[in-house]
Amino acid sequence: MVQELRLAYGNRTSWTFQMSARIANPPPSLLAKYSRKEREFFFEYANFVLKIIENETVVDELRSIFEKESIRIEKPVDLRIMVFPARTLRGRPNRMLHGSYNHSSSQISLYPLNLPRIWVRTEGFDLFRVSLESLSDKERRLLLEISQSVVSTLVHEILHVKFESRGLLLYVEEAIVRKLESQYVGEWERDLQLLIEAVHRGTASKRL
């Protein structure tokens, strides 16, 4: 079942930003490449990401960014939470794609971390199912890394939306976006751990 979140900033007569967030449906050919345990794990991962994005703390922080940066986008943005990791970047085998923004379709895509498949099938299968207290320190750190990646990547891609009509050279735009991303995400660090605890408890409790 595809879950969807709709975010709108502004007022009913003049939206400054509209975005719908959803878990993308992977094509059958991609699903076939993963085992049952891997598929279940990554769908639960995607649901965790959706819950992070729809959390009131994140929504409020995003609204603050839109106001500070005066972001006004007329075209609604489609935010896809991808279920499986992206391929490595061409010519850069050690770099994974965490997110992307397609200007023509006004679509942001967020990808999960590239985790070892053997770990997913053995040790990590219950990461989003058991209580937070049952997780090891390593697993708690992974939840933090996942959440940091979600927040920073989302902010990064939204800032690209802001600059899409400026006509900047790609490397100039990227430098500006990275600087702003670092500034805003740094302000969220103090709230991130509480956010993880609230979201994880909510997702795990549905499994108990």
Secondary structure, DSSP 8 states (H G I E B T S, - for coil): ---EEEEEEEETTEEEEEEEEEE----HHHHTTS-HHHHHHHHHHHHHHHHHHHSHHHHHHHHHHHHHTT---SS-EEEEE-SS---EETTEEEEE--EEEETTTTEEEE------HHHHHTTSTTTTTS-GGGS-HHHHHHHHHHHHHHHHHHHHHHHHHHHTTS---HHHHHHHHHHHHHHHHHHHHHHHHHHHHHHHHHHHHTT-
